[in-house]
Amino acid sequence: MSWLEIIALLGGVLAVLFAIGTPVALAFLGANLIGAWLFLGSGAGIEQLVRNASMSVNSFSLVPIPLFVLMGELLFHCGLAYKAIEAIERLLHRLPARLGCVSVVGGTAFAALSGSSIANTALLGGTLSQEMLRRGYSTTLALGPVMAVGGIAVLIPPSTLAVMLGSLSGISITQLLIGGLVPGLLMAALFLLFVILTGHFRPQSAPRDTSASAYTLAERIVPFLRDVLPLFGIFIAVIGSMLAGIATPTEAAGLGAFAALIATALYRKLSWAALTKAMTETAKVSVSILFIIVASTTFSQILSFSGATSGMLQLINAVDPTPMTLIVCMLLILLVLGCFIDQISMMMITLPIFMPLAHAAGIEVVWLGLMMLVAIELGMLTPPFGILLMVMQGASRSVPLVSIYKAAAPFILIEIGVLILMLMVPQLTLFLPALVR
């Protein structure tokens, strides 16, 4: 079979399995079984598939995934996230569209503590968004910022997707985690600026709330110092230890999980029920992610053994595109895929093809990996099947799906602008990873 026929066969199998609603990991497992039987040698190929599966998850570099998940689950189920958001609301009382600003700042803070886009959007979508709609905010300001900052968790550490991308592609996980800080915070700042300007120039979209003016200065400052500032010790434990070169991503994740456990205990929010729930949810999410890594690694090996990867490399070499053209094409493919499939499937489908091309073209892989994370984040917001759009629809059942699409549109444009800036100014994303010792 030619490499085009191989890709068409495996891609067709995946398309059929996705169409009938098969979970991502099981769909790739089905394609892997067919590929192993055809290209790795029937029964012996299946045995090799099992050995590959075992080796792909027997890696110390994957340990940060359950630890980062546990960190977020502890803060979520013990209620510290809610207290932090309430304290931020009091602090930002003078800004136009105050609750919209709270959703951006609070959502960014929670993203830096949880690493979960879905949990971030579900938390704020079920609380702040509903309160803003009740007070007469436009859907753009009530729903858009919450979905946008939910996606920031893909970039800002502790990002489980960054760990997955690094482990699947061979890119330094530390540099991906550190490098996501600047674009993530830049997006948050632009989101906040958009909300403030919209609230100022279109006051009808965000009715002014005077209830916060009843708080004294102490009642605004003390909750922030008590409920928000100490939690950033968790963030510093993760990022500071890696940036200083005293901890690997795995060790930093362990420090973060331990710091989250200590924080919930010191705030007297840690109960046996909350701890059990956090551990159970961590196990569910972690097993799902590891299963997906098994499927992705084997799929990559099948493409390599079958000759599909080398065939595509030969075609690219014959066309001889410039590295910039190649990067733009990769990002466009990710943006199109993001409209239809979830972020993990995007990585599993594209990484086995993109990474050999990037290495062959001499592209800086950390730079490419960070732009891929932004493109994947955009896929979570783009219609018709962006996962965060679906989460928001579940939290706001009274709002039509078309209105949710419109609410996300300005923030999608902002993220595309940041992606273009990253493409044109590589040092924007590379100067922090370069500082890692």
C-alpha positions in Angstrom: 0.0 0.0 0.0 1.2 3.5 -0.7 1.5 6.0 2.2 -1.6 7.9 1.0 -3.6 4.7 1.0 -2.3 3.9 4.5 -3.3 7.3 5.9 -6.7 7.1 4.1 -7.4 3.7 5.6 -6.5 4.6 9.2 -8.1 8.0 8.9 -11.3 6.4 7.5 -11.4 3.9 10.4 -11.1 6.8 12.9 -13.7 8.9 11.0 -16.2 6.0 11.2 -15.6 5.3 14.8 -15.8 9.0 15.7 -19.1 9.3 13.8 -20.8 6.5 15.7 -19.8 8.1 19.0 -16.8 5.9 20.1 -14.7 7.5 22.8 -11.4 8.9 21.6 -9.1 6.4 23.2 -11.2 3.4 22.0 -11.4 4.8 18.5 -7.6 5.1 18.3 -7.3 1.6 19.8 -9.5 0.2 17.0 -7.4 1.9 14.3 -4.2 0.7 16.1 -5.5 -3.0 16.1 -6.1 -2.8 12.4 -2.8 -1.1 11.7 -0.8 -3.5 13.9 -2.4 -6.5 12.2 -1.7 -5.1 8.7 1.7 -3.4 9.1 3.4 -5.0 12.2 2.8 -8.6 11.2 -0.7 -10.0 12.2 -0.5 -11.8 15.6 3.1 -10.7 16.3 2.0 -7.1 15.5 -0.7 -7.3 18.2 1.9 -8.6 20.7 4.1 -5.7 19.8 1.2 -3.3 20.2 0.8 -4.6 23.8 4.5 -4.2 24.6 4.4 -0.7 23.1 1.4 0.2 25.2 3.2 -0.9 28.4 6.3 1.0 27.6 4.5 4.2 26.6 3.1 4.8 30.1 6.0 3.4 32.0 7.6 6.9 32.1 8.5 9.1 35.0 7.7 12.2 32.9 4.0 11.4 33.0 3.8 11.6 36.8 2.9 15.3 36.8 -0.4 14.6 35.1 -2.2 13.0 38.1 -0.4 15.4 40.5 -1.6 18.5 38.6 -5.1 17.0 38.4 -5.1 16.3 42.1 -4.0 19.9 42.9 -7.0 21.3 41.0 -9.5 18.8 42.4 -8.5 19.5 46.0 -9.0 23.3 45.6 -12.3 22.7 43.7 -13.9 20.2 46.0 -12.7 21.9 49.2 -14.3 25.2 48.2 -11.2 27.4 48.2 -11.8 28.5 44.6 -15.2 30.0 45.5 -13.7 32.0 48.4 -10.9 33.3 46.2 -13.4 34.5 43.5 -15.5 36.2 46.1 -12.5 38.1 47.4 -11.5 39.2 43.9 -15.0 40.5 43.3 -14.7 42.8 46.4 -11.3 44.0 45.3 -12.4 45.0 41.7 -15.5 46.9 42.8 -14.7 50.2 40.9 -14.1 48.7 37.4 -16.8 48.9 34.7 -18.5 45.5 34.1 -17.2 44.5 37.5 -18.4 40.9 37.4 -17.0 40.4 33.9 -13.6 41.6 35.2 -14.0 39.2 38.1 -14.6 36.3 35.7 -11.3 37.2 33.9 -9.1 37.7 36.9 -10.7 35.0 39.0 -10.7 32.5 36.1 -7.0 33.2 35.4 -6.2 32.7 39.0 -8.1 29.4 39.1 -6.4 28.3 35.8 -3.1 28.9 37.5 -4.2 26.6 40.4 -6.2 23.9 38.7 -4.9 23.3 35.1 -8.4 22.3 34.0 -10.2 24.2 31.3 -13.5 22.3 31.8 -13.5 22.7 35.6 -12.7 26.4 35.2 -15.6 27.0 32.8 -18.0 24.9 34.7 -17.2 26.6 38.0 -17.6 30.2 36.7 -20.3 29.3 34.1 -22.6 27.9 36.8 -22.0 30.8 39.2 -20.7 34.2 37.9 -22.3 33.8 34.4 -25.7 33.1 35.8 -25.4 36.0 38.2 -24.4 38.4 35.4 -27.3 37.3 33.2 -29.7 37.8 36.2 -28.4 41.4 36.6 -28.9 42.2 32.9 -25.4 41.8 31.5 -25.2 41.1 27.7 -24.4 37.5 26.8 -21.0 38.7 25.4 -19.9 39.9 28.8 -21.7 37.3 30.8 -20.6 34.2 28.9 -17.6 35.2 26.7 -15.0 36.0 29.4 -15.7 32.8 31.3 -15.2 30.6 28.2 -12.1 32.5 27.2 -10.3 32.2 30.5 -11.3 28.6 30.7 -9.1 28.0 27.7 -6.2 29.8 29.4 -5.7 26.7 31.6 -4.3 25.0 28.5 -1.3 27.5 28.6 -0.8 28.6 32.2 0.9 26.0 34.4 -0.1 23.5 35.8 -1.4 22.5 32.3 -2.0 18.8 31.9 -2.3 19.3 28.1 1.2 20.8 28.0 2.5 17.8 29.9 0.7 15.5 27.4 2.1 17.5 24.4 5.6 17.3 25.8 5.5 13.6 26.5 4.0 12.7 23.2 6.2 15.0 21.1 9.5 14.8 23.0 9.5 18.6 23.6 10.8 19.6 27.0 7.9 19.6 29.4 9.6 22.2 31.7 10.0 24.6 28.8 6.5 24.2 27.6 5.1 24.9 31.1 7.3 27.9 31.6 6.8 29.2 28.1 3.0 29.2 28.3 3.1 31.9 31.0 3.7 35.0 28.8 1.0 34.2 26.1 -1.4 33.1 28.7 -1.1 36.2 30.8 -1.1 38.4 27.7 -4.4 36.8 26.7 -5.8 37.4 30.1 -4.8 41.1 30.0 -6.4 41.6 26.6 -9.6 39.9 27.7 -9.7 42.2 30.7 -9.1 45.2 28.6 -11.9 44.2 26.2 -14.3 43.7 29.1 -13.4 47.1 30.6 -13.7 49.0 27.4 -17.0 47.3 26.5 -18.4 48.1 29.9 -17.2 51.7 29.6 -18.4 52.5 26.1 -21.5 50.3 26.1 -22.8 50.7 29.7 -26.1 49.1 28.7 -24.2 45.8 28.3 -23.1 45.8 32.0 -25.5 47.6 34.4 -23.6 49.3 37.2 -23.8 47.5 40.5 -23.5 49.9 43.5 -23.8 47.2 46.2 -20.0 46.7 46.4 -19.6 50.4 47.5 -21.0 49.4 50.9 -17.8 47.5 51.7 -15.1 49.3 53.7 -11.5 49.4 52.6 -10.6 46.7 55.1 -13.5 44.5 53.9 -12.1 44.7 50.3 -8.4 44.2 51.1 -8.5 41.7 53.9 -10.4 38.9 52.0 -7.9 39.2 49.1 -4.9 39.0 51.5 -6.5 36.1 53.3 -8.2 34.0 50.6 -6.2 34.8 47.4 -2.6 35.8 48.1 -1.7 32.7 50.1 -2.9 30.4 47.3 -0.3 31.9 45.0 2.2 30.1 47.1 1.0 27.0 45.3 1.7 28.6 41.9 5.1 29.8 43.1 6.0 26.3 44.4 5.3 24.9 40.9 6.7 27.6 38.6 9.5 29.0 40.9 11.0 25.6 41.6 11.2 24.8 37.8 12.4 28.2 36.8 15.1 28.1 39.5 16.2 24.7 38.3 15.8 23.0 41.6 12.9 20.8 40.6 11.9 18.7 37.6 8.2 19.0 36.3 7.5 15.8 38.3 9.0 17.2 41.5 7.3 20.6 41.0 3.9 18.8 40.5 4.5 16.9 43.8 5.3 20.2 45.5 2.1 21.8 44.1 -0.1 18.9 45.2 1.4 18.9 48.7 1.0 22.7 48.9 -2.7 22.4 47.9 -3.2 19.7 50.5 -1.6 21.9 53.2 -3.6 25.0 52.0 -7.0 23.1 52.3 -6.0 21.9 55.8 -4.9 25.3 57.0 -8.1 26.9 55.8 -10.0 24.1 57.6 -11.7 23.0 54.4 -10.2 19.6 54.2 -12.7 16.8 55.0 -12.6 13.1 54.4 -15.5 13.4 52.0 -13.8 16.2 50.0 -10.5 14.3 49.9 -12.1 11.1 48.8 -14.0 12.9 46.0 -10.8 14.7 44.9 -8.9 11.4 44.8 -11.6 9.6 42.9 -11.9 12.3 40.3 -8.2 12.4 39.9 -8.0 8.7 39.3 -10.8 8.9 36.7 -9.2 11.7 34.8 -5.6 10.3 35.0 -6.6 6.9 33.8 -8.4 8.4 30.9 -5.4 10.5 29.9 -2.9 7.6 30.2 -5.2 5.4 28.1 -5.1 8.1 25.4 -1.3 8.4 25.6 -1.1 4.6 25.0 -3.3 4.9 22.0 -1.5 7.9 20.6 2.0 6.5 21.0 1.1 3.2 19.2 -0.6 5.1 16.4 2.6 7.1 15.9 4.6 3.9 15.7 2.2 2.3 13.2 2.5 5.4 10.9 6.3 5.1 11.1 6.5 1.3 10.6 4.0 1.4 7.7 6.0 4.0 5.8 3.3 6.7 6.0 5.5 9.2 7.9 8.5 8.8 5.6 6.3 9.0 2.5 4.8 12.3 3.7 8.3 13.6 4.6 9.5 12.8 1.0 6.5 14.7 -0.4 7.2 17.8 1.8 10.9 17.7 0.9 9.9 17.6 -2.8 7.7 20.7 -2.4 10.4 22.3 -0.3 8.3 24.8 1.7 10.0 27.4 3.9 9.8 26.7 7.7 7.4 29.6 8.1 5.1 28.2 5.4 5.2 24.8 7.0 4.3 26.3 10.5 1.4 28.3 9.1 0.0 25.2 7.3 0.3 23.2 10.6 -1.5 25.9 12.6 -4.3 26.2 9.9 -4.8 22.5 10.0 -5.2 22.6 13.8 -7.6 25.5 13.6 -9.8 23.7 11.1 -9.7 20.4 13.2 -10.6 22.4 16.3 -14.0 23.2 14.8 -14.9 19.5 14.8 -12.9 17.4 17.2 -11.6 17.7 20.8 -8.1 18.9 21.7 -6.7 15.5 22.6 -7.8 14.0 19.3 -6.1 16.9 17.6 -2.8 16.1 19.3 -3.1 12.4 18.6 -3.8 12.9 14.9 -1.3 15.6 14.1 1.8 15.1 16.4 3.0 11.8 14.7 3.0 13.8 11.4 4.0 17.3 12.6 7.0 16.5 14.7 9.0 14.7 12.1 8.3 17.5 9.7 9.4 20.1 12.2 12.6 18.3 13.0 13.4 17.9 9.3 12.7 21.6 8.6 14.8 22.7 11.6 11.9 24.4 13.4 12.3 25.4 17.1 10.1 22.8 18.6 9.3 24.6 21.9 8.1 27.6 19.9 6.0 25.3 17.7 4.7 23.4 20.7 3.5 26.6 22.4 1.8 27.8 19.2 0.1 24.4 18.9 -1.2 24.8 22.5 -2.8 28.2 21.5 -4.3 26.6 18.4 -5.7 23.8 20.5 -7.1 26.3 23.0 -8.8 28.1 20.1 -10.3 24.8 19.1 -12.1 24.6 22.5 -13.9 27.9 21.6 -14.6 27.5 17.9 -18.1 26.5 16.7 -19.7 24.2 16.1 -18.3 21.6 18.5 -15.9 23.5 20.8 -15.9 21.7 24.2 -16.1 24.9 26.2 -19.1 26.1 24.2 -20.8 22.8 25.1 -19.9 23.2 28.8 -21.4 26.7 28.8 -24.5 25.5 27.1 -24.9 23.0 29.9 -24.5 25.7 32.5 -26.8 28.2 30.8 -29.6 26.2 29.3 -31.8 29.3 28.9 -29.3 30.8 26.4 -29.5 29.7 22.7 -26.4 28.0 21.3 -26.1 30.7 18.6 -25.9 33.4 21.3 -23.1 31.4 23.0 -21.3 31.3 19.7 -21.6 35.1 19.3 -20.4 35.6 22.9 -17.2 33.7 22.2 -16.5 35.5 18.9 -14.6 38.6 20.2 -12.4 36.4 22.4 -11.6 34.1 19.5 -10.4 37.1 17.6 -8.2 38.2 20.5 -6.6 34.7 20.7 -6.0 34.6 17.0 -4.2 38.0 17.4 -2.0 36.6 20.2 -1.2 33.5 18.0 -0.2 35.8 15.1 2.0 37.8 17.5 3.7 34.6 18.7 4.3 33.6 15.1 5.9 37.0 14.2 7.8 37.5 17.4 9.2 34.1 18.6 11.1 35.6 21.5 7.8 36.5 23.1 7.4 32.8 24.0 11.0 31.7 24.1 12.7 34.1 26.4 11.3 32.5 29.6 12.1 28.9 28.6 15.7 30.2 27.9 16.0 31.2 31.5 15.4 27.7 32.8 18.6 26.4 34.4 
